[in-house]
Amino acid sequence: MRRRPLLIEGNEEKIGFILDSEVLNVLLTGEENLKFFYELYNGRKPKENVISSVLERIGLSTERKKKVLNYSKGMKKRLEIGRLLLYRPEALLLDEPFSGLDSGGKELLMGVLMSIKNKGTAVLIVSHEMEFALDLADRVMLMVDGRLLAQFKPEEFSRAYVVSGDGVEKLGGITLGPRSVILISPEGVDELIRRCREKGIVVEEVTPLIKAIRRES
């Protein structure tokens, strides 16, 4: 009996992914990996120019015949990006997709993801590198210790701060810890300090949320 491919054209439940762990076959070349995944996703062999076009776009044309075992981490991640260009998933799950990429690789990934998103694919990104993820986001979810703590619009997230000190709970906001809350302030740090003084709160630190996340990663 012919084995049915895992994902085929017309399947209503196509899910693409980039994980923070290796899914590539390191004993195959970059070109062979892309051919394998193309057949897996589409149930047929690729046309002659398809793989060459993808390798050109991800900057690995000259490395196509090299075994992935000898690729750097950044090159492997570029090859992972290439997998996303082989088919059109209904949903895309990305775990720390910017890890291991240089600035050129990050720009490449951003361009690919924006193109995929604009074609109607739902994209879920788990990342500590919020500067890049925010440019793609329609909604930001903050998770702490495996639980969903809060949801933001991208513009709210960019104006969110972590305020620490005794009595900061009087300010309201989202409780981050015993002496820390998250507050959104369009006016910035000065406005938050003023609010603290009005309530007699001695502030220890006010940090942009995006910077606090980067510091904890």
Secondary structure as UniProt FT lines:
FT   TURN            9..10
FT   TURN            12..13
FT   STRAND          15..18
FT   TURN            26..27
FT   HELIX           30..42
FT   HELIX           48..57
FT   TURN            58..59
FT   HELIX           61..63
FT   TURN            64..65
FT   HELIX           68..70
FT   HELIX           73..84
FT   STRAND          91..95
FT   TURN            97..100
FT   HELIX           103..118
FT   TURN            119..120
FT   STRAND          122..126
FT   HELIX           130..133
FT   TURN            134..136
FT   STRAND          140..144
FT   TURN            145..146
FT   STRAND          147..152
FT   HELIX           154..158
FT   STRAND          160..165
FT   TURN            166..167
FT   HELIX           168..171
FT   STRAND          174..177
FT   TURN            178..179
FT   STRAND          180..184
FT   TURN            186..187
FT   HELIX           189..198
FT   TURN            199..200
FT   STRAND          203..208
FT   HELIX           209..216
//
